Amino acid sequence: MKLRLLFLATVFLIGLDQSNSASKNKFPDYFKFGVATASYQVEGGWDADGKGENVWDHITHTNPNYVKNQDNGDIACDSYHKYKEDVALMKDMGIDYYRFSISWSRILPYGIAGSPLNQLGIDHYRNLTQELLDNGIEPMVTMFHWDTPEPLQELGGWPNPEMEEHFVYYARILFEQLGDLVKMWMTFNEAKQTCLEGYGTGEKAPGFKTSGLADYQCAHTILKSHAKVYHMYEEEFREKQGGRVGIVIDSMWFEPGSGSDKDVEAAERARQFTYGWYGNPIIHGNYPQVMIDRIGERSKKQGFAKSRLPTFTQEEIDYIKGTYDFVALNTYSTNYTAWIEEADISDVSYNSDLNVRLFVDDSWEESASTWLRVVPWGLRKIVNWLSKTYNNPEIFITENGLSDRGGLDDDQRIRYYRDYLSNLVDAIVEDGVNVTRYTAWSLLDNFEWRSGYTEKFGFYSVDFNSTERTRTKKASADYYSKVISTRCLVDTCN
Ligand code: NOJ
């Protein structure tokens, strides 16, 4: 009986969160609102002005069926040429900051440390950054958003520890060439996707399927590269440039599928294998204990002489620990978790190491992306979890948004933003979570990786059939503008 009452109370509370009554709480004055894009998804100009080939150019050109409708990012939104128009759209919306990424292959066409610099690439990003500043929009730069230079992939890509040297070389150029203008740096975007999907499941370029091995090696290189870049900034640039550095980590919220101890354990394990895989080393110095234990044990039973999860030396732990100026989260949705019997020991994979069943509630509203159900209360829960797990850090939401199939009257997107922001403002005002920025994905409809141009996330639609790549405002752009100018989700705020 008690359990039943608890269940009904939970459903009622969740129901409230999902109702039409947005919070009356107001976002604090210091709170900033931004929008995000990424180089390969919007720029086009794939070989313009001396740019080199990256893994997405390579895979879409050599294996066109890798992406739906044989789409690619050769032209995309043509933002490489239309950046001034993009900045004007953001200014019109009242956006505080623009999160965009730099294409490594534009700066260093060969990617490799010591290879020639492409001045035209630098010029482009200086022009974009200056245009933003001239219009009162702060630049937030991601150094790497999945577009590894192809020559580096041919040397093995991220599972190769030598990538650290190449990435640090590239990052130094960015600090030197752009650091007078850019004060907010993200080293990597969603390293979990780069590693798990790029080298584990093959879902993203370069499309390798060596899960349980290459994905862990990839993450290890990325974490060490991030730490080195953080220290380089600290020691050589921070005093003069006064900027901040972090890494963007993605995770959905994992909610126990029931109140049973095992399902609760499964949820926490999923969180640790997702956010914790990257967050724990950077914040606490090492991989989460549950990853060390589970991967170590399974590796041993599988006959490996050492764990498939690489180990950090004590010196490395001390070096990686604390390499963040804020905690950044990309989050879109929620999954339930259930405990399951141990996977067959012959299976070497991240999924078997994690060993949790993930599922959704069929009543959760769908989007155009199979992985993205609309679950606004998950946002409040995940920022609370981050706050508790990592000692109340400053948190940025670096991506959140909804995909649909298109249309200018995008009511579903407006509801999504209203309900997610409603949970966010409650987390800040009522729960005391220190979130200071929110970034909507995305400014424009753009190249959504394997789905090509079929899943649309933008505040502006883009006519991909026109050479002009004409941008047209959607209703959600006006909604977001109003939230930014009023810091409020309803007409009357507290
Ligand atoms: C995460 C990625 O950073 C971005 O590239 C992608 O388009 C969005 N999520 C939506 O899937």
Residues whose N, C-alpha, C, O or C-beta is under 5 A from the ligand:
A	BS01	NOJ	A38 E190
